[in-house]
């Protein structure tokens, strides 16, 4: 599954769809810098692995949303400072 990101400008007719977050973010930044407009973006879907990582990390922002058993989370086992 590919990423599906739509970028739309509320101040003009600019609209574009991208298959990667990087391409969408670059286009958004370029348009805002060149025009001074405020651009919105919508992430329609992400690859399954990215969605799982986000869900495991609790990126929804709600307390208790993270998966405490996820191997993707840092459970304090690293000695790196």
PDB file of N, CA, C and O in Angstrom:
ATOM      1  N   UNK A   1       0.844  -1.163   0.000  1.00  0.00           N
ATOM      2  CA  UNK A   1       0.000   0.000   0.000  1.00  0.00           C
ATOM      3  C   UNK A   1       0.894   1.233   0.000  1.00  0.00           C
ATOM      4  O   UNK A   1       1.899   1.280   0.710  1.00  0.00           O
ATOM      5  N   UNK A   2       0.534   2.207  -0.780  1.00  0.00           N
ATOM      6  CA  UNK A   2       1.310   3.431  -0.830  1.00  0.00           C
ATOM      7  C   UNK A   2       0.685   4.494   0.056  1.00  0.00           C
ATOM      8  O   UNK A   2      -0.459   4.375   0.496  1.00  0.00           O
ATOM      9  N   UNK A   3       1.455   5.520   0.300  1.00  0.00           N
ATOM     10  CA  UNK A   3       0.967   6.674   1.036  1.00  0.00           C
ATOM     11  C   UNK A   3       0.116   7.506   0.097  1.00  0.00           C
ATOM     12  O   UNK A   3       0.409   7.597  -1.095  1.00  0.00           O
ATOM     13  N   UNK A   4      -0.925   8.110   0.622  1.00  0.00           N
ATOM     14  CA  UNK A   4      -1.817   8.946  -0.171  1.00  0.00           C
ATOM     15  C   UNK A   4      -1.977  10.267   0.563  1.00  0.00           C
ATOM     16  O   UNK A   4      -2.651  10.334   1.591  1.00  0.00           O
ATOM     17  N   UNK A   5      -1.349  11.334   0.029  1.00  0.00           N
ATOM     18  CA  UNK A   5      -1.374  12.629   0.690  1.00  0.00           C
ATOM     19  C   UNK A   5      -1.886  13.674  -0.287  1.00  0.00           C
ATOM     20  O   UNK A   5      -1.395  13.774  -1.412  1.00  0.00           O
ATOM     21  N   UNK A   6      -2.875  14.454   0.142  1.00  0.00           N
ATOM     22  CA  UNK A   6      -3.426  15.529  -0.676  1.00  0.00           C
ATOM     23  C   UNK A   6      -3.055  16.856  -0.029  1.00  0.00           C
ATOM     24  O   UNK A   6      -3.243  17.046   1.173  1.00  0.00           O
ATOM     25  N   UNK A   7      -2.526  17.772  -0.839  1.00  0.00           N
ATOM     26  CA  UNK A   7      -2.153  19.107  -0.390  1.00  0.00           C
ATOM     27  C   UNK A   7      -3.072  20.098  -1.087  1.00  0.00           C
ATOM     28  O   UNK A   7      -3.220  20.061  -2.309  1.00  0.00           O
ATOM     29  N   UNK A   8      -3.701  20.998  -0.297  1.00  0.00           N
ATOM     30  CA  UNK A   8      -4.628  21.986  -0.839  1.00  0.00           C
ATOM     31  C   UNK A   8      -4.355  23.347  -0.233  1.00  0.00           C
ATOM     32  O   UNK A   8      -4.095  23.464   0.964  1.00  0.00           O
ATOM     33  N   UNK A   9      -4.414  24.375  -1.062  1.00  0.00           N
ATOM     34  CA  UNK A   9      -4.236  25.737  -0.586  1.00  0.00           C
ATOM     35  C   UNK A   9      -5.604  26.387  -0.428  1.00  0.00           C
ATOM     36  O   UNK A   9      -6.423  26.349  -1.347  1.00  0.00           O
ATOM     37  N   UNK A  10      -5.853  26.983   0.733  1.00  0.00           N
ATOM     38  CA  UNK A  10      -7.124  27.662   0.996  1.00  0.00           C
ATOM     39  C   UNK A  10      -7.170  29.037   0.338  1.00  0.00           C
ATOM     40  O   UNK A  10      -8.244  29.626   0.212  1.00  0.00           O
ATOM     41  N   UNK A  11      -6.016  29.555  -0.082  1.00  0.00           N
ATOM     42  CA  UNK A  11      -5.943  30.906  -0.625  1.00  0.00           C
ATOM     43  C   UNK A  11      -5.929  30.976  -2.147  1.00  0.00           C
ATOM     44  O   UNK A  11      -6.077  32.060  -2.710  1.00  0.00           O
ATOM     45  N   UNK A  12      -5.754  29.835  -2.827  1.00  0.00           N
ATOM     46  CA  UNK A  12      -5.744  29.818  -4.293  1.00  0.00           C
ATOM     47  C   UNK A  12      -6.188  28.437  -4.775  1.00  0.00           C
ATOM     48  O   UNK A  12      -6.638  27.615  -3.977  1.00  0.00           O
ATOM     49  N   UNK A  13      -6.066  28.191  -6.043  1.00  0.00           N
ATOM     50  CA  UNK A  13      -6.551  26.935  -6.623  1.00  0.00           C
ATOM     51  C   UNK A  13      -5.539  25.794  -6.539  1.00  0.00           C
ATOM     52  O   UNK A  13      -5.798  24.709  -7.062  1.00  0.00           O
ATOM     53  N   UNK A  14      -4.395  26.013  -5.896  1.00  0.00           N
ATOM     54  CA  UNK A  14      -3.377  24.963  -5.833  1.00  0.00           C
ATOM     55  C   UNK A  14      -3.892  23.735  -5.088  1.00  0.00           C
ATOM     56  O   UNK A  14      -4.385  23.832  -3.964  1.00  0.00           O
ATOM     57  N   UNK A  15      -3.767  22.585  -5.734  1.00  0.00           N
ATOM     58  CA  UNK A  15      -4.103  21.294  -5.123  1.00  0.00           C
ATOM     59  C   UNK A  15      -3.269  20.234  -5.830  1.00  0.00           C
ATOM     60  O   UNK A  15      -3.095  20.282  -7.048  1.00  0.00           O
ATOM     61  N   UNK A  16      -2.757  19.280  -5.065  1.00  0.00           N
ATOM     62  CA  UNK A  16      -1.952  18.210  -5.651  1.00  0.00           C
ATOM     63  C   UNK A  16      -1.997  16.987  -4.744  1.00  0.00           C
ATOM     64  O   UNK A  16      -2.190  17.099  -3.533  1.00  0.00           O
ATOM     65  N   UNK A  17      -1.815  15.821  -5.352  1.00  0.00           N
ATOM     66  CA  UNK A  17      -1.771  14.560  -4.606  1.00  0.00           C
ATOM     67  C   UNK A  17      -0.376  13.968  -4.751  1.00  0.00           C
ATOM     68  O   UNK A  17       0.255  14.090  -5.801  1.00  0.00           O
ATOM     69  N   UNK A  18       0.097  13.329  -3.693  1.00  0.00           N
ATOM     70  CA  UNK A  18       1.445  12.772  -3.672  1.00  0.00           C
ATOM     71  C   UNK A  18       1.416  11.363  -3.108  1.00  0.00           C
ATOM     72  O   UNK A  18       0.520  11.000  -2.347  1.00  0.00           O
ATOM     73  N   UNK A  19       2.411  10.575  -3.495  1.00  0.00           N
ATOM     74  CA  UNK A  19       2.477   9.205  -2.991  1.00  0.00           C
ATOM     75  C   UNK A  19       3.515   9.045  -1.888  1.00  0.00           C
ATOM     76  O   UNK A  19       3.825   7.926  -1.479  1.00  0.00           O
ATOM     77  N   UNK A  20       4.058  10.176  -1.403  1.00  0.00           N
ATOM     78  CA  UNK A  20       4.982  10.101  -0.271  1.00  0.00           C
ATOM     79  C   UNK A  20       4.843  11.348   0.589  1.00  0.00           C
ATOM     80  O   UNK A  20       4.518  12.427   0.094  1.00  0.00           O
ATOM     81  N   UNK A  21       5.091  11.186   1.875  1.00  0.00           N
ATOM     82  CA  UNK A  21       5.037  12.321   2.791  1.00  0.00           C
ATOM     83  C   UNK A  21       6.109  13.348   2.455  1.00  0.00           C
ATOM     84  O   UNK A  21       5.872  14.553   2.545  1.00  0.00           O
ATOM     85  N   UNK A  22       7.286  12.870   2.070  1.00  0.00           N
ATOM     86  CA  UNK A  22       8.383  13.785   1.744  1.00  0.00           C
ATOM     87  C   UNK A  22       8.028  14.685   0.565  1.00  0.00           C
ATOM     88  O   UNK A  22       8.243  15.895   0.625  1.00  0.00           O
ATOM     89  N   UNK A  23       7.490  14.108  -0.498  1.00  0.00           N
ATOM     90  CA  UNK A  23       7.117  14.908  -1.667  1.00  0.00           C
ATOM     91  C   UNK A  23       6.023  15.912  -1.317  1.00  0.00           C
ATOM     92  O   UNK A  23       6.064  17.058  -1.764  1.00  0.00           O
ATOM     93  N   UNK A  24       5.052  15.486  -0.524  1.00  0.00           N
ATOM     94  CA  UNK A  24       3.964  16.382  -0.120  1.00  0.00           C
ATOM     95  C   UNK A  24       4.497  17.518   0.740  1.00  0.00           C
ATOM     96  O   UNK A  24       4.127  18.674   0.538  1.00  0.00           O
ATOM     97  N   UNK A  25       5.354  17.203   1.689  1.00  0.00           N
ATOM     98  CA  UNK A  25       5.898  18.227   2.587  1.00  0.00           C
ATOM     99  C   UNK A  25       6.753  19.220   1.817  1.00  0.00           C
ATOM    100  O   UNK A  25       6.712  20.418   2.097  1.00  0.00           O
ATOM    101  N   UNK A  26       7.527  18.739   0.851  1.00  0.00           N
ATOM    102  CA  UNK A  26       8.350  19.623   0.030  1.00  0.00           C
ATOM    103  C   UNK A  26       7.474  20.567  -0.776  1.00  0.00           C
ATOM    104  O   UNK A  26       7.746  21.767  -0.831  1.00  0.00           O
ATOM    105  N   UNK A  27       6.422  20.043  -1.404  1.00  0.00           N
ATOM    106  CA  UNK A  27       5.511  20.878  -2.190  1.00  0.00           C
ATOM    107  C   UNK A  27       4.801  21.899  -1.312  1.00  0.00           C
ATOM    108  O   UNK A  27       4.657  23.060  -1.695  1.00  0.00           O
ATOM    109  N   UNK A  28       4.360  21.471  -0.142  1.00  0.00           N
ATOM    110  CA  UNK A  28       3.689  22.361   0.802  1.00  0.00           C
ATOM    111  C   UNK A  28       4.627  23.503   1.199  1.00  0.00           C
ATOM    112  O   UNK A  28       4.243  24.671   1.141  1.00  0.00           O
ATOM    113  N   UNK A  29       5.835  23.172   1.596  1.00  0.00           N
ATOM    114  CA  UNK A  29       6.808  24.194   1.994  1.00  0.00           C
ATOM    115  C   UNK A  29       7.118  25.149   0.848  1.00  0.00           C
ATOM    116  O   UNK A  29       7.172  26.363   1.050  1.00  0.00           O
ATOM    117  N   UNK A  30       7.323  24.613  -0.351  1.00  0.00           N
ATOM    118  CA  UNK A  30       7.621  25.448  -1.516  1.00  0.00           C
ATOM    119  C   UNK A  30       6.483  26.416  -1.799  1.00  0.00           C
ATOM    120  O   UNK A  30       6.722  27.603  -2.025  1.00  0.00           O
ATOM    121  N   UNK A  31       5.245  25.924  -1.790  1.00  0.00           N
ATOM    122  CA  UNK A  31       4.100  26.784  -2.097  1.00  0.00           C
ATOM    123  C   UNK A  31       3.938  27.875  -1.032  1.00  0.00           C
ATOM    124  O   UNK A  31       3.708  29.037  -1.369  1.00  0.00           O
ATOM    125  N   UNK A  32       4.056  27.512   0.234  1.00  0.00           N
ATOM    126  CA  UNK A  32       3.934  28.512   1.298  1.00  0.00           C
ATOM    127  C   UNK A  32       5.038  29.563   1.198  1.00  0.00           C
ATOM    128  O   UNK A  32       4.777  30.753   1.377  1.00  0.00           O
ATOM    129  N   UNK A  33       6.263  29.139   0.914  1.00  0.00           N
ATOM    130  CA  UNK A  33       7.385  30.069   0.807  1.00  0.00           C
ATOM    131  C   UNK A  33       7.227  30.998  -0.397  1.00  0.00           C
ATOM    132  O   UNK A  33       7.492  32.196  -0.295  1.00  0.00           O
ATOM    133  N   UNK A  34       6.797  30.449  -1.534  1.00  0.00           N
ATOM    134  CA  UNK A  34       6.678  31.239  -2.755  1.00  0.00           C
ATOM    135  C   UNK A  34       5.489  32.194  -2.744  1.00  0.00           C
ATOM    136  O   UNK A  34       5.554  33.261  -3.355  1.00  0.00           O
ATOM    137  N   UNK A  35       4.411  31.834  -2.063  1.00  0.00           N
ATOM    138  CA  UNK A  35       3.183  32.631  -2.132  1.00  0.00           C
ATOM    139  C   UNK A  35       2.781  33.286  -0.818  1.00  0.00           C
ATOM    140  O   UNK A  35       2.018  34.253  -0.820  1.00  0.00           O
ATOM    141  N   UNK A  36       3.277  32.781   0.292  1.00  0.00           N
ATOM    142  CA  UNK A  36       2.840  33.273   1.591  1.00  0.00           C
ATOM    143  C   UNK A  36       1.492  32.714   2.003  1.00  0.00           C
ATOM    144  O   UNK A  36       0.934  33.120   3.023  1.00  0.00           O
ATOM    145  N   UNK A  37       0.964  31.785   1.218  1.00  0.00           N
ATOM    146  CA  UNK A  37      -0.331  31.170   1.516  1.00  0.00           C
ATOM    147  C   UNK A  37      -0.208  30.127   2.615  1.00  0.00           C
ATOM    148  O   UNK A  37       0.878  29.621   2.898  1.00  0.00           O
ATOM    149  N   UNK A  38      -1.329  29.820   3.219  1.00  0.00           N
ATOM    150  CA  UNK A  38      -1.392  28.774   4.238  1.00  0.00           C
ATOM    151  C   UNK A  38      -1.950  27.513   3.587  1.00  0.00           C
ATOM    152  O   UNK A  38      -3.110  27.483   3.178  1.00  0.00           O
ATOM    153  N   UNK A  39      -1.133  26.484   3.492  1.00  0.00           N
ATOM    154  CA  UNK A  39      -1.520  25.256   2.804  1.00  0.00           C
ATOM    155  C   UNK A  39      -1.904  24.190   3.826  1.00  0.00           C
ATOM    156  O   UNK A  39      -1.244  24.037   4.854  1.00  0.00           O
ATOM    157  N   UNK A  40      -2.969  23.460   3.538  1.00  0.00           N
ATOM    158  CA  UNK A  40      -3.408  22.359   4.386  1.00  0.00           C
ATOM    159  C   UNK A  40      -3.078  21.051   3.689  1.00  0.00           C
ATOM    160  O   UNK A  40      -2.989  20.996   2.462  1.00  0.00           O
ATOM    161  N   UNK A  41      -2.897  19.996   4.479  1.00  0.00           N
ATOM    162  CA  UNK A  41      -2.691  18.688   3.871  1.00  0.00           C
ATOM    163  C   UNK A  41      -3.481  17.649   4.614  1.00  0.00           C
ATOM    164  O   UNK A  41      -3.788  17.787   5.798  1.00  0.00           O
ATOM    165  N   UNK A  42      -3.803  16.597   3.881  1.00  0.00           N
ATOM    166  CA  UNK A  42      -4.590  15.502   4.422  1.00  0.00           C
ATOM    167  C   UNK A  42      -3.886  14.208   4.068  1.00  0.00           C
ATOM    168  O   UNK A  42      -3.594  13.940   2.902  1.00  0.00           O
ATOM    169  N   UNK A  43      -3.620  13.417   5.077  1.00  0.00           N
ATOM    170  CA  UNK A  43      -2.992  12.120   4.848  1.00  0.00           C
ATOM    171  C   UNK A  43      -4.106  11.089   4.828  1.00  0.00           C
ATOM    172  O   UNK A  43      -4.683  10.762   5.865  1.00  0.00           O
ATOM    173  N   UNK A  44      -4.402  10.583   3.644  1.00  0.00           N
ATOM    174  CA  UNK A  44      -5.499   9.640   3.475  1.00  0.00           C
ATOM    175  C   UNK A  44      -5.181   8.254   3.993  1.00  0.00           C
ATOM    176  O   UNK A  44      -6.018   7.625   4.640  1.00  0.00           O
ATOM    177  N   UNK A  45      -3.994   7.777   3.719  1.00  0.00           N
ATOM    178  CA  UNK A  45      -3.613   6.446   4.192  1.00  0.00           C
ATOM    179  C   UNK A  45      -2.092   6.328   4.168  1.00  0.00           C
ATOM    180  O   UNK A  45      -1.403   7.040   3.438  1.00  0.00           O
ATOM    181  N   UNK A  46      -1.605   5.429   4.969  1.00  0.00           N
ATOM    182  CA  UNK A  46      -0.175   5.140   5.039  1.00  0.00           C
ATOM    183  C   UNK A  46       0.011   3.642   4.893  1.00  0.00           C
ATOM    184  O   UNK A  46      -0.953   2.882   4.974  1.00  0.00           O
ATOM    185  N   UNK A  47       1.231   3.221   4.680  1.00  0.00           N
ATOM    186  CA  UNK A  47       1.488   1.785   4.604  1.00  0.00           C
ATOM    187  C   UNK A  47       1.147   1.150   5.949  1.00  0.00           C
ATOM    188  O   UNK A  47       1.168   1.822   6.980  1.00  0.00           O
ATOM    189  N   UNK A  48       0.837  -0.128   5.936  1.00  0.00           N
ATOM    190  CA  UNK A  48       0.439  -0.836   7.145  1.00  0.00           C
ATOM    191  C   UNK A  48       1.459  -0.739   8.266  1.00  0.00           C
ATOM    192  O   UNK A  48       1.089  -0.590   9.430  1.00  0.00           O
ATOM    193  N   UNK A  49       2.740  -0.822   7.928  1.00  0.00           N
ATOM    194  CA  UNK A  49       3.784  -0.733   8.946  1.00  0.00           C
ATOM    195  C   UNK A  49       3.832   0.629   9.618  1.00  0.00           C
ATOM    196  O   UNK A  49       4.048   0.723  10.826  1.00  0.00           O
ATOM    197  N   UNK A  50       3.633   1.681   8.840  1.00  0.00           N
ATOM    198  CA  UNK A  50       3.632   3.032   9.398  1.00  0.00           C
ATOM    199  C   UNK A  50       2.410   3.230  10.286  1.00  0.00           C
ATOM    200  O   UNK A  50       2.511   3.823  11.360  1.00  0.00           O
ATOM    201  N   UNK A  51       1.257   2.735   9.842  1.00  0.00           N
ATOM    202  CA  UNK A  51       0.050   2.850  10.663  1.00  0.00           C
ATOM    203  C   UNK A  51       0.214   2.094  11.984  1.00  0.00           C
ATOM    204  O   UNK A  51      -0.191   2.588  13.036  1.00  0.00           O
ATOM    205  N   UNK A  52       0.807   0.902  11.928  1.00  0.00           N
ATOM    206  CA  UNK A  52       1.013   0.123  13.160  1.00  0.00           C
ATOM    207  C   UNK A  52       1.975   0.841  14.097  1.00  0.00           C
ATOM    208  O   UNK A  52       1.738   0.903  15.303  1.00  0.00           O
ATOM    209  N   UNK A  53       3.054   1.382  13.551  1.00  0.00           N
ATOM    210  CA  UNK A  53       4.028   2.095  14.380  1.00  0.00           C
ATOM    211  C   UNK A  53       3.379   3.297  15.057  1.00  0.00           C
ATOM    212  O   UNK A  53       3.616   3.552  16.237  1.00  0.00           O
ATOM    213  N   UNK A  54       2.570   4.024  14.319  1.00  0.00           N
ATOM    214  CA  UNK A  54       1.873   5.169  14.903  1.00  0.00           C
ATOM    215  C   UNK A  54       0.911   4.747  15.987  1.00  0.00           C
ATOM    216  O   UNK A  54       0.840   5.380  17.040  1.00  0.00           O
ATOM    217  N   UNK A  55       0.172   3.689  15.740  1.00  0.00           N
ATOM    218  CA  UNK A  55      -0.782   3.195  16.735  1.00  0.00           C
ATOM    219  C   UNK A  55      -0.050   2.698  17.980  1.00  0.00           C
ATOM    220  O   UNK A  55      -0.475   2.976  19.101  1.00  0.00           O
ATOM    221  N   UNK A  56       1.044   1.965  17.787  1.00  0.00           N
ATOM    222  CA  UNK A  56       1.810   1.450  18.920  1.00  0.00           C
ATOM    223  C   UNK A  56       2.406   2.583  19.756  1.00  0.00           C
ATOM    224  O   UNK A  56       2.487   2.481  20.980  1.00  0.00           O
ATOM    225  N   UNK A  57       2.817   3.648  19.101  1.00  0.00           N
ATOM    226  CA  UNK A  57       3.434   4.766  19.809  1.00  0.00           C
ATOM    227  C   UNK A  57       2.404   5.659  20.482  1.00  0.00           C
ATOM    228  O   UNK A  57       2.759   6.496  21.311  1.00  0.00           O
ATOM    229  N   UNK A  58       1.138   5.492  20.139  1.00  0.00           N
ATOM    230  CA  UNK A  58       0.101   6.317  20.737  1.00  0.00           C
ATOM    231  C   UNK A  58       0.079   7.724  20.180  1.00  0.00           C
ATOM    232  O   UNK A  58      -0.168   8.680  20.916  1.00  0.00           O
ATOM    233  N   UNK A  59       0.336   7.864  18.886  1.00  0.00           N
ATOM    234  CA  UNK A  59       0.421   9.192  18.289  1.00  0.00           C
ATOM    235  C   UNK A  59      -0.916   9.915  18.198  1.00  0.00           C
ATOM    236  O   UNK A  59      -0.967  11.064  17.760  1.00  0.00           O
ATOM    237  N   UNK A  60      -1.989   9.263  18.603  1.00  0.00           N
ATOM    238  CA  UNK A  60      -3.285   9.944  18.591  1.00  0.00           C
ATOM    239  C   UNK A  60      -3.324  11.043  19.641  1.00  0.00           C
ATOM    240  O   UNK A  60      -4.189  11.916  19.588  1.00  0.00           O
ATOM    241  N   UNK A  61      -2.400  11.013  20.595  1.00  0.00           N
ATOM    242  CA  UNK A  61      -2.316  12.059  21.598  1.00  0.00           C
ATOM    243  C   UNK A  61      -3.133  11.820  22.854  1.00  0.00           C
ATOM    244  O   UNK A  61      -3.086  12.630  23.780  1.00  0.00           O
ATOM    245  N   UNK A  62      -3.872  10.741  22.906  1.00  0.00           N
ATOM    246  CA  UNK A  62      -4.681  10.455  24.096  1.00  0.00           C
ATOM    247  C   UNK A  62      -3.876   9.633  25.097  1.00  0.00           C
ATOM    248  O   UNK A  62      -3.145   8.715  24.726  1.00  0.00           O
ATOM    249  N   UNK A  63      -4.023   9.976  26.355  1.00  0.00           N
ATOM    250  CA  UNK A  63      -3.353   9.247  27.433  1.00  0.00           C
ATOM    251  C   UNK A  63      -3.744   7.774  27.393  1.00  0.00           C
ATOM    252  O   UNK A  63      -4.919   7.449  27.220  1.00  0.00           O
ATOM    253  N   UNK A  64      -2.778   6.890  27.551  1.00  0.00           N
ATOM    254  CA  UNK A  64      -3.049   5.461  27.584  1.00  0.00           C
ATOM    255  C   UNK A  64      -3.292   4.837  26.223  1.00  0.00           C
ATOM    256  O   UNK A  64      -3.746   3.696  26.137  1.00  0.00           O
ATOM    257  N   UNK A  65      -2.998   5.559  25.173  1.00  0.00           N
ATOM    258  CA  UNK A  65      -3.274   5.090  23.816  1.00  0.00           C
ATOM    259  C   UNK A  65      -2.156   4.185  23.276  1.00  0.00           C
ATOM    260  O   UNK A  65      -2.386   3.394  22.361  1.00  0.00           O
ATOM    261  N   UNK A  66      -0.966   4.299  23.834  1.00  0.00           N
ATOM    262  CA  UNK A  66       0.174   3.532  23.336  1.00  0.00           C
ATOM    263  C   UNK A  66       0.033   2.056  23.687  1.00  0.00           C
ATOM    264  O   UNK A  66      -0.629   1.694  24.660  1.00  0.00           O
ATOM    265  N   UNK A  67       0.664   1.217  22.883  1.00  0.00           N
ATOM    266  CA  UNK A  67       0.706  -0.220  23.123  1.00  0.00           C
ATOM    267  C   UNK A  67       1.948  -0.512  23.961  1.00  0.00           C
ATOM    268  O   UNK A  67       3.055  -0.488  23.422  1.00  0.00           O
ATOM    269  N   UNK A  68       1.809  -0.787  25.258  1.00  0.00           N
ATOM    270  CA  UNK A  68       2.980  -0.982  26.116  1.00  0.00           C
ATOM    271  C   UNK A  68       3.807  -2.212  25.751  1.00  0.00           C
ATOM    272  O   UNK A  68       4.958  -2.317  26.176  1.00  0.00           O
ATOM    273  N   UNK A  69       3.259  -3.134  24.982  1.00  0.00           N
ATOM    274  CA  UNK A  69       3.982  -4.342  24.592  1.00  0.00           C
ATOM    275  C   UNK A  69       4.705  -4.203  23.254  1.00  0.00           C
ATOM    276  O   UNK A  69       5.337  -5.152  22.790  1.00  0.00           O
ATOM    277  N   UNK A  70       4.617  -3.034  22.637  1.00  0.00           N
ATOM    278  CA  UNK A  70       5.212  -2.838  21.322  1.00  0.00           C
ATOM    279  C   UNK A  70       6.736  -2.857  21.382  1.00  0.00           C
ATOM    280  O   UNK A  70       7.330  -2.231  22.260  1.00  0.00           O
ATOM    281  N   UNK A  71       7.374  -3.576  20.451  1.00  0.00           N
ATOM    282  CA  UNK A  71       8.833  -3.547  20.382  1.00  0.00           C
ATOM    283  C   UNK A  71       9.339  -2.217  19.825  1.00  0.00           C
ATOM    284  O   UNK A  71      10.542  -1.957  19.833  1.00  0.00           O
ATOM    285  N   UNK A  72       8.427  -1.378  19.344  1.00  0.00           N
ATOM    286  CA  UNK A  72       8.816  -0.099  18.760  1.00  0.00           C
ATOM    287  C   UNK A  72       9.031   0.990  19.803  1.00  0.00           C
ATOM    288  O   UNK A  72       9.608   2.032  19.495  1.00  0.00           O
ATOM    289  N   UNK A  73       8.576   0.764  21.026  1.00  0.00           N
ATOM    290  CA  UNK A  73       8.712   1.766  22.075  1.00  0.00           C
ATOM    291  C   UNK A  73       9.992   1.559  22.868  1.00  0.00           C
ATOM    292  O   UNK A  73      10.447   0.430  23.046  1.00  0.00           O
ATOM    293  N   UNK A  74      10.565   2.649  23.338  1.00  0.00           N
ATOM    294  CA  UNK A  74      11.747   2.592  24.197  1.00  0.00           C
ATOM    295  C   UNK A  74      11.263   2.379  25.623  1.00  0.00           C
ATOM    296  O   UNK A  74      10.631   3.257  26.211  1.00  0.00           O
ATOM    297  N   UNK A  75      11.558   1.228  26.166  1.00  0.00           N
ATOM    298  CA  UNK A  75      11.105   0.887  27.509  1.00  0.00           C
ATOM    299  C   UNK A  75      12.179   1.155  28.556  1.00  0.00           C
ATOM    300  O   UNK A  75      12.181   0.532  29.618  1.00  0.00           O
ATOM    301  N   UNK A  76      13.093   2.078  28.262  1.00  0.00           N
ATOM    302  CA  UNK A  76      14.123   2.441  29.225  1.00  0.00           C
ATOM    303  C   UNK A  76      15.286   1.481  29.280  1.00  0.00           C
ATOM    304  O   UNK A  76      16.087   1.555  30.212  1.00  0.00           O
ATOM    305  N   UNK A  77      15.413   0.591  28.329  1.00  0.00           N
ATOM    306  CA  UNK A  77      16.476  -0.406  28.342  1.00  0.00           C
ATOM    307  C   UNK A  77      17.787   0.081  27.768  1.00  0.00           C
ATOM    308  O   UNK A  77      18.792  -0.625  27.851  1.00  0.00           O
ATOM    309  N   UNK A  78      17.805   1.276  27.184  1.00  0.00           N
ATOM    310  CA  UNK A  78      19.016   1.779  26.552  1.00  0.00           C
ATOM    311  C   UNK A  78      19.848   2.577  27.547  1.00  0.00           C
ATOM    312  O   UNK A  78      19.309   3.339  28.350  1.00  0.00           O
ATOM    313  N   UNK A  79      21.162   2.398  27.488  1.00  0.00           N
ATOM    314  CA  UNK A  79      22.066   3.161  28.339  1.00  0.00           C
ATOM    315  C   UNK A  79      22.578   4.401  27.630  1.00  0.00           C
ATOM    316  O   UNK A  79      23.360   5.160  28.202  1.00  0.00           O
ATOM    317  N   UNK A  80      22.145   4.623  26.380  1.00  0.00           N
ATOM    318  CA  UNK A  80      22.586   5.789  25.617  1.00  0.00           C
ATOM    319  C   UNK A  80      22.036   7.053  26.258  1.00  0.00           C
ATOM    320  O   UNK A  80      20.875   7.097  26.664  1.00  0.00           O
ATOM    321  N   UNK A  81      22.872   8.077  26.346  1.00  0.00           N
ATOM    322  CA  UNK A  81      22.414   9.339  26.925  1.00  0.00           C
ATOM    323  C   UNK A  81      22.589  10.451  25.943  1.00  0.00           C
ATOM    324  O   UNK A  81      22.260  11.598  26.244  1.00  0.00           O
TER     325      UNK A  81
END
